[in-house]
Amino acid sequence: MPPLRRQPVQRRSAERLGRILDACAELLDEISYEELSTRAVAERANVPIGSVYRFFSNKRAMAEALAHRNLDEYAARITRRLAASESGPDHGPDSGPNGGGGWREAMDVVVDEYLAMKRGAPGFALIEFGNPVPATAQPQQPNHLVADRLRMLLADRLATGAPAGAGDAAGDEAAEERLRVAFLLAVEAADALLRLAFRVDPEGDPAIVAETKELLRAYLARVLD
């Protein structure tokens, strides 16, 4: 989560912060970002307006904190799904080095958990992993954060194949940079295609989702196989 004006140090304070972010998410399912206000969030969370300003200087900071919480929850959901698959009796031919189902299964989980949050997580449809800001503001790059987080999260699954050039310091550095760029491009492509899927169908067009998974597998195979 980005820096807060004041970090919660007691359980009650942390719970209050959670209620504020929950209220922000709920309101963003009902109104636009432009209509959102710190006062409305305080009323929905049933906390004094001063409690909101204790943590956030404005609604942009609050939305940014919600976006970071979304990314943390997304990573946690992926981790739980992968852990469950590793404990299963059958991992198939695409088995990873630590007993998991390999990077292809992991990428399917990445897409599936995004779809689940898009369909059901409060406020996610608007905020996702980066809050909307006016065009005059400094642009953010939430997909860079997502790509880096996923690359670290799936490190053991990505070890199924050593990228070309690995084996010495210079080669390892070049391979890591190639992997970083590949993950960023994969996230950017998936983001655009899944947004299209939800424009075509409010629940996410199944055909576009399936093609997105195929595209990710084909593209990343160039780096990971």
N, C-alpha and C positions, 0 to 999 in steps of 0.2 A: 504494500500500500504506500502511496506517496506520502511525504512528510505532512503531518497534521500540525495545526497551530499548537496543540497540546496533546501529548500522548496519554492515553488512559492508563492509570497506574493501579486502579482498584477494579475489582470484578464488576461492581455496580456501574462504574464509568464506562467500562468496555461494553457492557450490556446496553447502555444508553447509546453509545456510538453505533452498535449494531442495529438498534431500533431506528435510529436516524437514517441509516443507509437502507434499511428495509422500507421505510416510509418513502424515501426518495425513489426507490425502484417501483413501488406500487403506484405512485403518482405518475411515473413516466409511462405506465401502461394506460393511463387515463387521459393525460394531457401532453402537449408538446414540450420540448426542452425550453422553448421561448416562454411558455406559460408557467414553467416551474419557478417556485420562489422558496426562499429559505423559511419564510413564515408558514407557507402551506405545508412544508415538510415538518416543521415543528408541531403544527396542529395535528397532522396525521400521526406523528410519533408520540403525541401527548407529552411533549417536553417543553420547557420554556425556550423561547427564541434564543436566549443567551447560551443555552446548552449547544445549540447548533453552531453559534459563532465561537464557542469555546474550541471547537475542532476545525471549523472551516471558515475561511474569510468570505466566501461567496458561493453561489450555486455551481460555478464551474469547478471549484476545488472539490465540492461534494460529489459531483458527477464523475470527476476523475478518480476519486477514491472508490466509487462504486465500480468503475471500469476495472480498476486493479483488483478489487475483490472478486469480480467476475472471472478474471484470469486465474486467480488463486483457486477458485472453485472448479474451474475448467480443468486445471492441472490435477486437482484432487480427484475429480471424477475419472479422468483418464487413468490415473495411478490405481484406483480401486478396480477398474475394469481389467487392466492388465494383470494385476495381482490375482484376480479371480481366474483369469484364463491360464495363468501359470500353475495354479493349483488343480486344474482340470486334468482328467486322465488322458486326453488326446490332444496333441498340439499340431498334428498334421505334418506335411513334408517341409513346411516353411519354418521349421523350428529354430529359435534363436539360441545363442550360446549358453544362456542361463535357464534354458528350459521353457522359455516363452514361445509364442507363435511367430517370431520374426517381425521384421519391419513392415511387411505388407499388412499383417493383422493389426499391428499397432496403428498404422495410418487409417485403416477402416474405423478403428475405435476413435481416433482423433476426429474424423468426420461425424461419426454417429453421436458422440457426446456434444459436439457443436450443435447438431440438429436438435438434440434433446433440450439443450439450454435455449435455443432459439424458439422452440415451441412452448416451453413451460416456465423458464426462469423469469421472475418479475423484472421488468425494466430492460431485459437483455435485448429485446428486439430493436430498441432505439440506441442504447448505449454500447452494447457489446463490450469490446475491450478498449474503446477509446471514445471519449465523450464528444458530441457535436459542438463545434465552436464557430463563432462568426468568421466569415471569410477573411477579415482583416487581421485575425489573430495568428500567432505563430503556429504553423501546421504541426500536428503531432504525427507520429509514425507508429501506431499501435501494432501493426503487423510485424514490425521489426521485433517488438517485445514478445509477441506470440511465437514467432519463428525461433527466436533464441531460447525461449522457455521450453518449447517442444523438443528442440534439438538436445537440450540438456536432460530433459525428462526421459527421452527415448534412447539415451546413450548406449545402454546395453543391447537394445534391439538393433541399433545401427551398426554394431560390431559384427554383424553376420558376414560382412564383406569388408575388406580393407580397400579404401579408395586408391586409385592409381597414384603412384608417386610416394606412398607411405613407406617408411623404413629408415629414413634419416631425418635429421632435424629440419632441414629445408623442405624435404618432401612432406613431412608431417604437417608443417605449417601451411604448405600449399594445399594439401588435402583437406585440412580443417577449414581453410578459407573457401574452397570449392563447396564443401558441405554446407557452410553457413549461407553462401549465396543460393545454393540449390534449395535449401529449406525456406529461405525468404521468398524465392520465386514460386515455390509450391504453395506457400500460404497466400501470397497475393493472388495466384490463379484460382485457388480454391475459394477464396473470399469473393472474388468476382462471380464465379460460377454459382456458388450457393446463394448469393444475393439474387441472381437470375432465377434460380429454382424457387425462391420465395416470392418473386414477382409473378411468376407463372401460376403458382399454387400457394395459397396461404400456409399450407402445411409442408411445403417443400416438394417440388415436382420429383417423383421417384426416378424418372428416366434421367433427368439432369443430375440428380444425386449419384446415380449409378455410373454415369459417364464421368463425373468428377472423380470418383474413386479410381476408375480405370486410367484416367489421365495422370493422376498422382502416382500410381504404380508404375506406369510406363516411363514417366519423366524421372522419378527417383531411382529407378533401376539402373539408369546410366551412371549413377554415382555410388549406389549402395551394393550392387551385385558384382 
